[in-house]
Every structure is written in structure tokens, then in C-alpha cells.
Amino acid sequence: MSSQLKSWSVWHRGRHITNAVEYRAPDLVIKTSEYFAGHMDGPRITDDGIQPLIAGLRIRGANFDDLAAIGFRPFISTRLVIREGYLGSSGVSGIEDEIEGFISRSSSDPTGSAGRANKSTSLEIALSYYRRSVNGKEKVLLIPGEGVRRINGIDTLNIVSLMVYLSSVPGGIDGIDFRSLTLSDLIGEGF
């Protein structure tokens, strides 16, 4: 079942960015490390967090006013919504990415005598928030600074916290008084 991209758009605070010509979603890469204890036959690969989330956006003919409108200012975070519409054999589907972060890099195409109409500015956005929805249903939510990694509605990092908590309770699950359990018992005092 193949589907074709029919249209896409970029939005900032309800304003359509009409001159956006390219969007690159962040690469989702889990960093790994090896855990090796004395009783183990070989190392175990463990989840060591995610790599920095960097999204890309290319804007044709961007000038400083265009960039300032979407948050190209020092220490200012910007939030963008990217919507994509696909048409396939099963009908129409939509993907929506919501990103927030600061523009960490800007590079312009070289200026020359040919192709001036296609000159553009490429932006890299260092993300502090990333959310992908497919047909209105959340598939991925990543908020690295807050320890949130939700995949298909399941916060995988909190499951790990719960497993660590359960393993530390004498008697396992039988030793837990669920009536007096608080959220900080599961995720720690820092949240």
C-alpha cells in the first residue's frame, strides 16, 4: 500500500509560512552503552537516552524579517507545526509534526547571476519538544529536558522508573500499599 505526498505546509502561531520549500524531521536515534557485570557472559546494550533532536527547514527568498517572524532571535524558542497530506489506496491520511526549539544554525545559498529566484536559507532547529501525530492520533512525543519519551501513548521512561521502583520494594508487588502510593514514589522527587 503506497501513498503519495499531495501537499504540506508549515505554520507558526497560526500564520502560514508560504515560502517554506523543504522540511526535514529530526532523526530519532537512541544512544546506547554497554553494561557488563562480573557474572555476565557478555555485555548488554542499554538505552542511554536519545541523541539531540535537530530539525531542518529551508525557506526560499528568506530575509531577516521572515526569519524574525518565526523566532530567529537569540535565546527565543519558536514553535512550528508542519502538516503533510497523503493520498493512497486506503484514502487520505495526514501527518502533523509539532516542534519547538531555537534556531541553532542558518546558512544561505550562494549568490550568483543564475537561479536567483530559487535562492533560499536553510535553518537547523535544536528541538526541546517534538510531537508526531498520524490522522490525529499521537504516535511520538519527546520532551528530552523533562524525561518524556511517549511512543503510541506509552511513556517508556516512566515504565522503566516503575520497574526500578518495583524491584526495590521488599516482597515485590505484594509489598506495595497502593492506597498510599504517590507519583513521586514512581518517578522520583525531582519531578
Rosetta blueprint (number, residue, H / E / L):
1 M L
2 S L
3 S E
4 Q E
5 L E
6 K E
7 S E
8 W E
9 S E
10 V E
11 W E
12 H E
13 R L
14 G L
15 R E
16 H E
17 I L
18 T L
19 N L
20 A E
21 V E
22 E E
23 Y E
24 R E
25 A L
26 P L
27 D L
28 L L
29 V L
30 I E
31 K E
32 T E
33 S E
34 E E
35 Y E
36 F L
37 A L
38 G L
39 H L
40 M L
41 D L
42 G L
43 P L
44 R E
45 I E
46 T E
47 D E
48 D E
49 G E
50 I E
51 Q L
52 P L
53 L L
54 I E
55 A E
56 G E
57 L E
58 R E
59 I E
60 R E
61 G L
62 A L
63 N L
64 F H
65 D H
66 D H
67 L H
68 A H
69 A H
70 I L
71 G L
72 F L
73 R L
74 P L
75 F L
76 I L
77 S L
78 T E
79 R E
80 L E
81 V E
82 I E
83 R E
84 E E
85 G E
86 Y E
87 L E
88 G E
89 S L
90 S L
91 G E
92 V E
93 S E
94 G E
95 I E
96 E E
97 D E
98 E E
99 I E
100 E E
101 G E
102 F E
103 I E
104 S E
105 R E
106 S E
107 S E
108 S E
109 D L
110 P L
111 T L
112 G L
113 S L
114 A L
115 G L
116 R H
117 A H
118 N H
119 K L
120 S E
121 T E
122 S E
123 L E
124 E E
125 I E
126 A E
127 L E
128 S E
129 Y E
130 Y E
131 R E
132 R E
133 S E
134 V E
135 N L
136 G L
137 K E
138 E E
139 K E
140 V E
141 L E
142 L E
143 I E
144 P H
145 G H
146 E H
147 G L
148 V E
149 R E
150 R E
151 I E
152 N L
153 G L
154 I E
155 D E
156 T H
157 L H
158 N H
159 I H
160 V H
161 S H
162 L H
163 M H
164 V H
165 Y H
166 L H
167 S H
168 S H
169 V L
170 P L
171 G L
172 G H
173 I H
174 D H
175 G H
176 I L
177 D L
178 F H
179 R H
180 S H
181 L L
182 T L
183 L H
184 S H
185 D H
186 L H
187 I H
188 G L
189 E L
190 G L
191 F L
